[in-house]
Amino acid sequence: MDEQDRTRFTDAYTQILLSAWSSESYHRLLHTDPVAAIGEFGLQVGPGAEIAVVTEIPADHGEPDLDVAILAWMAGRATGRYLLYVPSTPQLRSEALSDDDLAGVVAGFQVSQCCCTPCCCCS
């Protein structure tokens, strides 16, 4: 896969992941008609090709990795069986700041981190 193909795949793959994670209807389409689903973002496979959407990343693969996804997709060009890794929606950590933390933050900076220029926050 040359650099241009890699960029094209990466762009489409990113859109596929975002859509699968944010749209229940796209997620269903990806599992019921993966050829049509990936086609929405410009990925094409040859006639008779099979796309297996893999949602559970095997433990021996470690963390999901773009290079692994690219290699799996490239292998499909030779075998006609494409693996498309679409892990579960990532969970974002949402921890609340304490009142003390909030009191010490001004426009993204801690008040104790003065830049030594004359301004109202340092005096």
Number of C-alpha atoms within 10 A of each C-alpha: 10 6 8 9 10 14 12 13 19 16 14 18 22 13 15 23 18 15 16 22 16 12 12 11 10 20 19 13 16 22 15 12 12 19 18 14 20 21 13 13 16 13 16 12 16 10 7 8 15 16 20 14 16 14 12 11 14 10 7 6 9 8 10 14 10 13 11 13 17 18 12 16 19 17 13 18 13 9 10 17 18 19 19 21 22 21 15 13 12 7 6 6 6 6 6 8 9 8 8 8 10 11 11 12 13 11 6 7 10 13 14 11 9 13 10 7 8 9 9 6 11 12 6
